[in-house]
């Protein structure tokens, strides 16, 4: 049984692709955005314009930190693949994660590399470029929803007296 949205025959490969409905596609895109930002740009370092995420912090855990970070990144790529992203872009995404995983194994140097390279944000940019070309209306709706959700959360975080 297929999820709502139906199926589509792919012209070149002949494979059957399960089509997600628009609501689910927007939710998936926003989940990718949230995870990418959490792992690569969640926190601003005070006094600088530089942002880091949990990726380089998790990478500091001896032994398993880089494995955990790579698993997060692999999950993001798994979600992105549901958008029928071209193989060339998918290969770039895999390269970004593999490079960060390999360099990340070098103590401290790898964690600094993780903080600067930001493979998940790079992969998000690849996905968004693809969607802008193929489904511009989805990108616009998802961006508007993401902005609305961010401003709502910001308003809720403010003390009542300052509203």
C-alpha positions, 0 to 999 in steps of 0.5 A: 500500500502506498502513502497518499499522493500515488505513484509515478513511473520514472521515464529513464529508469522505469522505476516506480516512485512513490509520490508524497503529497504536498503537505508531507513534502513540506513537512519533510523539507522543513525537517531537513532544514531543522536538522541541518541547522541544528547540526551545523548552525544552531548556536552563535558564538558570542562576539563573532558572527560565527555559528556552530551546531551540535555536529562538532560538539558531538564529534568531541565524544571519543570513539562514537561522536563522529559515528553519531554525527555521520548517522545524523547526516545520513538520515538527512540525505535519506530524507532528501532522496525522497525529493527525486534529487538527481544522482549527481546532486546525491553524489555531492551530498554523499561526498560532503558527508564522507569528507566530513566523516573522514576528516572528523576522525582526526582529533580536534582538527576534525572537529574544527573542520566540522565547524567550518565545513558544515556538510549538512548546510551544504547538502540543504543548499543542494536540495533547495537548488534542486527544488527551486528548479523543479518545484519552485512552488513547494520551495516558496510554501515551505520557506513561508511556513518555516519563517512563520514557525520561527517567528512564532517560536521567537514570540513565545520565547519572549517574556509577556511584559515585552510583547 
